[in-house]
Amino acid sequence: SAPCPQWPYCRKRCSYCNFNKYVVPVVDEASMRACLVREARTLLRLSQVQSITSIFFGGGTPSLASPRTIAAVLEAVAGAAHVPAGAEVTLEANPSSASTPCLAGFRAAGVNRLSIGVQSLDDAELRLLGRGHTAAEARGAVEAARGLFPGQTSIDLLFGLPGQSRGAWARGLEAALGLCDDHVSLYQLTLERGTALAAQVWGGTLPAPPRDLLADMYHTARTMLVATGFRHYEVSNFARKGALSTHNLSYWRAEQYIGVGPGAHGRFVPQGEGGHSREARVQTLEPDAWMQEVQSRGHGTRRRVVLSPLEQLEEVLALGLRTDEGITHERWGHFSPHLSLEAVFGVPGEAKDLQQQGWLVLDRGGLRCTWEGLALLDSLLPDLLCQLQRR
């Protein structure tokens, strides 16, 4: 199982982000810390998980939390379940809050992997995105991180910015390849309702990138990364020298994860209260309301939904096909003991058609996308979900 503590605060609001985040003049860190610790203990007890595979501090901007807070949460997790030596502990960091002393503090607290939100190495693009750092600061942060977390520093990059050309993207990626460690995450910029960037594009002051250009940018990036020794192990993620993210893989393999903190999402079986079914859980969004709930009842779970066997299989399918390994027969069997992958997708229907078109493979290894199919996953999934629902 994988706990995912969320730090909901940011220094500023980026123009493209609609995550659950809060920009406040002052954070009551002691209360926040106490509540994260208490909720982690409560939910781990509730899930009765024995062993932790990885821990991921997301946000917001968790690098704005103090190392003391990170250490306290890690201690709480280790007190409630077995954390094997060397378990992956990732912290998301912004270049503007990633000085060497600060990162050294996180390492001393128990963090052993960093994910840095570089987003771009072009100052004009960073201004457009409303990021709080410059390209030079991003370079400095990645260099500092690689010094402290060699082989365990990941960078995030965005493509498909308004007005961005394929050439500019290729040059930016080339620069990032000269800087990066062994893990890169690439995300296509999505215009989210309620963000400043979406308002500018939809209002006509900024041009939206055409779809074929986005596909072209993605193809260019995959080709460049693979040529540089990276394995394209998931739709948005690339690793070399075996530096795959354990945490991300456990998520795509539909293992249990426990969301801790305001707005966090989780998927687990609450065995501690006699539950036998996997639940989707969401914690209360607003930090102050969440803290009050944690203080009064030990956790701030706002919504919990028992997932039906079909809903669980839909998640296994949609998440598993994002990886280059796909869905193994064994993993499918864990969620579907009575209907094999073969019985659902090996019969005449959409999956067979997609195999014949060269987008999908079903063999002794399981069900997975081909290299070409991975780029089209969003358009393949509805057909496959349809076929699953008919079984």
HUBELWO-V809845 format. One record per pair of residues at least 4 apart in sequence whose ideal C-beta (glycine too) atoms are under 8 Angstrom apart, sorted by the first residue. I is the first residue (numbers start at 1). GAP is how many residues later the second one is. Records with the same first field share a line. If there is no record, write none. Layout:
I->GAP  GAP
This chain:
1->46  48  50  51  52  80  254  255  256  257  267
2->50  51  52  53  54  245  248  249  253  254  255  256
3->37  40  41  49  52  53  74  254  255  257
4->51  52  53  54  243  253  254  255  256  260  261  262
5->31  35  50  51  52  53  57  68  255  256  259
6->14  51  52  53  54  56  253  254  255  256  257  258  277
7->25  50  51  52  53  54  55  57  58  62  254
8->12  13  14  51  52  253  254  255  279
9->12  13  14  15  18  50  51  52  55  278
10->4  11  12  13  49  50  51  54
11->12  50  53  83  85  86  121
12->11  118  120
13->4  8  10  117  183
14->115  116  117  118
15->113  114  115  180  181  182  185
16->113  114  142  173  174  175  176  179  180  181  182
17->4  175  178
18->174  175  176  177
19->40  41  244
20->40  242  243  265
21->38  39  40
22->38  264  265
27->5  37
28->4
29->4  36  37  40
30->4
31->4  260
32->4  33  37  255  259
33->4  32  35  36  39  40
34->4
35->4  255  256  259  260  265
36->4  33  36  37  40  224  225
37->4  35  36  38  39
38->4  38  256  257  260  261
39->4  221  222  244  255  259  260  261
40->4  33  36  37  40  218  220
41->4  35  38  39  257
42->4  252  256  257
43->4  215  217  223  225  256  258
44->5  33  36  37  214
45->35  227
46->224  225  226  227  253
47->209  211  221  222  223  224  225
48->223  224
49->32  207  209  219
50->31  32
51->30  31  32  33
52->25  29  30  31  32  35
53->34  35  193  194  197  202
54->33  34  35  36  192  193  196
55->19  22  28  32  33  34  35  192
56->34  36  191
57->5  8  13  16  32  33  34  35  54
58->4  34
59->5  33
60->4
61->31  32  33  36
62->8  29  30  31
63->28  29  30  31  34  35  39  43
64->30  33
65->4  5
66->4  39
67->4  35  38  39  41  42
68->4  41
69->4
70->4  21  36  39  40  41
71->4  37  38  39
72->4
73->4  187
74->4  9  15  35  36
75->4
76->4
77->4  6
78->5
83->4
86->26
87->159
88->24  25  157  158  159
89->21  22  23  24
90->21  23  24  25  64  155  157
91->15  20  22  23  24
92->22  23  24  25
93->4  5  10  13  21  22  23  24  48  52
94->4  22  23  38  39  47
95->21  22  23  38  42  43  45  46  47
96->36  37  41
97->5
98->4  5  16  18  43  46  47
99->4  42  45
100->4  44  47  48
101->4
102->4
103->4  11  41  42  45  46
104->4  44
105->4
106->5  8
107->4  5  41  42
111->38
112->37  40
113->36  39  40  41  132
114->31  34  35  38  39  40
115->39  40  41  70
116->22  25  26  29  37  38  39  40
117->14  39
118->20  23  24  37  38  39  58
119->6  7  10  12  19  37  38  39
120->5  6  9  11  15  18  37  38  41  52
121->14  17  18  51  54  55  58
122->4  13  46  50
123->4  11  12
124->4
125->4  36  39  47
126->5  7  8  9  12
127->4
128->33  34  69
129->29  32  68
130->66  67
133->4  5  8
134->4
135->4
136->4
137->4
138->4
139->4  40
140->4
141->4
142->4  11  13  37  38  39
143->4  36
144->4
145->4  8  36
146->4  7  35
149->4  32
150->31
151->30  31  90  92
152->29  30  31  91
153->27  28  29  30
154->27  29  30  31  89  91
155->21  24  25  26  28  29  30
156->29  30  31
157->15  16  19  27  28  29  30
158->28  29  30  31
159->5  10  27  28  29  30  55  58  59  62
160->4  28  29  49  53  54  57
161->28  48
162->35  38  39  44  45  46  47
163->43  44  46
164->4  5  45  53
165->4
166->4  47  50  51  54
167->4
168->4
169->4  48  51  52
170->4  50  54
171->4
172->4
173->4  47  48  51  52
174->4  50
175->4
176->4  8
177->47  48  51
180->4
181->62
182->57  58  59  61
183->54  55  56  57  60  61  62
184->41  46  53  54  55
185->51  52  53
186->32  35  50  51  52
187->49
188->26  29  30
189->8
191->4  6  7  10  11  17
192->6
193->5
194->4
195->4
196->4
197->4  9
198->4
199->4
200->5  6
201->4  5  6  7
209->4  5  8
210->4
211->4
212->4
213->4
214->4
215->4  160
216->4
217->4
218->4  157
219->4  156
220->4
221->4
222->4  10  16  153
223->4
224->4
225->5  7  13
226->4  5  6  12
228->12
229->11  12
230->8  9  10
231->7  8  9  13  93
232->5  6  92  139  142
233->4  5  6  11  16  90  91  92
234->14  15  18  88  89  90
235->87  139  142
237->7  8  11
239->4  5  6
244->4  5
245->4
246->4
247->4
248->4
249->4  74
250->5  7
251->4  6  68
252->67  68  70  71
253->66  67  70  78
254->13  58  61  62  65  66  77  81
256->11  12  13  22
257->9  10  11
258->8  10
259->5  6  7  22  23  24
260->4  23
261->22  29
262->21  22  23  24  25  28  38
263->19  20  21  22  27
264->18  19
265->15  16  17  18
266->13  14  15  16  17
267->11  12  13  14  40  48
268->10  11  13
269->6  7  8  9  10
270->5  9
271->4  5
275->4
277->29  30
278->28  29  34
279->25  26  27  28
280->23  24  25  27
281->20  22  23  24
282->19  20  21  22
283->7  16  17  18  19
284->5  6  9  16  17  18
285->4  5  17
286->4
287->4
288->4
289->4  11
290->4  10
291->4  9
292->4
293->4  6  7
294->4  5  6
307->4  5  8
308->4
309->4  26  27
310->4  78  79
311->4
312->4  23
313->4  19  22  23  75
314->4  71  74
315->4
316->4  11  15  16  19  20
317->4  10  64  67  68  71
318->4  63  67
320->6  7  11  47
321->5  6  46  47  48  56  59  60  63
322->55
323->45
324->44  45  50
325->40  41  43
326->35  39  40  41  42  43
327->4  5  14  39  40  41
328->4  37  38
329->4  11  12  13  35  37
330->4
331->4  35
332->4  8  9  34  35
333->4  7
336->4  8
339->4  5  52
340->4
341->4  5  21  25  26
342->4  20
343->4  48
344->7  43  44  47
345->4  6  7  17  22  39  42  43
346->5  6  16
347->5
348->4
349->4  38  41
350->4  33  34  36  37
351->4  9  11  16  32  33  36
352->4
353->4  30
354->5  6  19  26  29  30
355->4  5  6  7
358->12  14  15
359->10  11  13  14  17  21
360->7  8  9  10  13  20
361->4  6  7  8  9
362->4  5
369->4  5  7  8  11
370->4
372->4
373->4  7
376->4
377->4
380->4
381->4
382->4
383->4
384->4
385->4
386->4
387->4
